[in-house]
Amino acid sequence: MKSLIYLFFTLLLTFSFACQNESSITGLEPHETTEAGLSWYTIEDLEKMKNIDDKIILIDVYTTWCGWCKVMDKKTFTDPKVVEYLNKYFVLVKFNAEQKEPLTFKGETYETVKMGRRKTNKFAYKLLDGRMGYPTIVYLNGSNLEKIRSSPGYKKPEQLLPELQAIIASS
């Protein structure tokens, strides 16, 4: 029992430190912090962030109905090596491509419009260059929030980690 209490408080302190550390880097509290230790922000947070010029922004573009998006959250974004690398080099953003609320990014407002059978936020359409597939990871440069590239499809940890390393090596 004592070991379970110790473990609980150790995890709580580690989690608290991780949240404090992240907010001190970006100047904002994350929108969500996962059990694996990833801090996710919103698109709207990006322009308010500080100290991200040397970071790459990773935007996880998903939908609530996307099965592979959920698998990627459960398997890829919980892998210890992926989590460690993401926390070291990236600022993470989750973006629901079917978000109903309009959003403003870099002075432009993006509304939700009907596309086929579903509604899509125009920002998702812009980020994905009209190729609406989920999940898709979009990389932005932290200094000017310009798109570096997008990477569609589900990725296992052993597929995502080399991609992340290549993005960092090329920046």
Sequence and secondary structure as in RCSB ss.txt:
>XXXX:A:sequence
MKSLIYLFFTLLLTFSFACQNESSITGLEPHETTEAGLSWYTIEDLEKMKNIDDKIILIDVYTTWCGWCKVMDKK
TFTDPKVVEYLNKYFVLVKFNAEQKEPLTFKGETYETVKMGRRKTNKFAYKLLDGRMGYPTIVYLNGSNLEKIRS
SPGYKKPEQLLPELQAIIASS
>XXXX:A:secstr
 HHHHHHHHHHHHHHHHHHHHHHHHHSS  SEE TTS EEE HHHHTT  S TTSEEEEEEE TT HHHHHIIII
ITT HHHHHHHHHHEEEEEEETT  S EEETTEEE EEEETTEEEEHHHHHHTTT   SSEEEEEETTT  EEEE
EES   HHHHHHHHHHHHHH 
